[in-house]
């Protein structure tokens, strides 16, 4: 669905301090690392572990977490397909702003639709690493850290991804992590290696 542009008579203001200036000061490049996967797959856990490792290296980072964003910026959105798409669009724009500020932005969102993730990649302008946190739904449901699968099975939570709403797996992610088989430390190390390979960090 194309964005509906309602703003008129606006002009993009170019900053005197560029993204490259900020990256040079930070000593690393900026990028959007987009973790996607089912609820309970380990997205947030891995994102925060990666952030901790980057922080220890002196990197400027920030994690945009699904639940946290819905407490504020996106608290007016539900879980219909349209609202999910708008949720991801807003997050992608915010993540891009962080990247423009020279920050390594890590996002942890189910983001179930390929089109929305593709749009997020487009917004990031190529500085985008999609990490598919793959995990069988049976394992996610067994973890059920928030009790959401139980509520979804009971019909108390509507449009729940993997139960009553679809999840479209990434076709060409930069990295696939299988949290049913790989430990947290191993998953985080793999993300760090991808960032090194892309020249984001030294």
Buried (B, 14 or more C-beta within 10 A) or exposed (E): EEEEEEEEEEEEEEEEEEBEEBBEEBEBBBBBBBBBBBBBBBBBBBBBBBBEBBEEBEBBBBBBBBEEBBEEBBEEBEBEBEBBBBBBBBBBEBBBEBBBBBBBBBBBBBBBBBEBBBBBBEBBEEBBBBBBBBBEBEBBBEBBEEEBBEBBBEEEBEBBBBBEBEBBEBEEBBBBBBBBEBEBEEBBBBBBEBBEEEEBBE
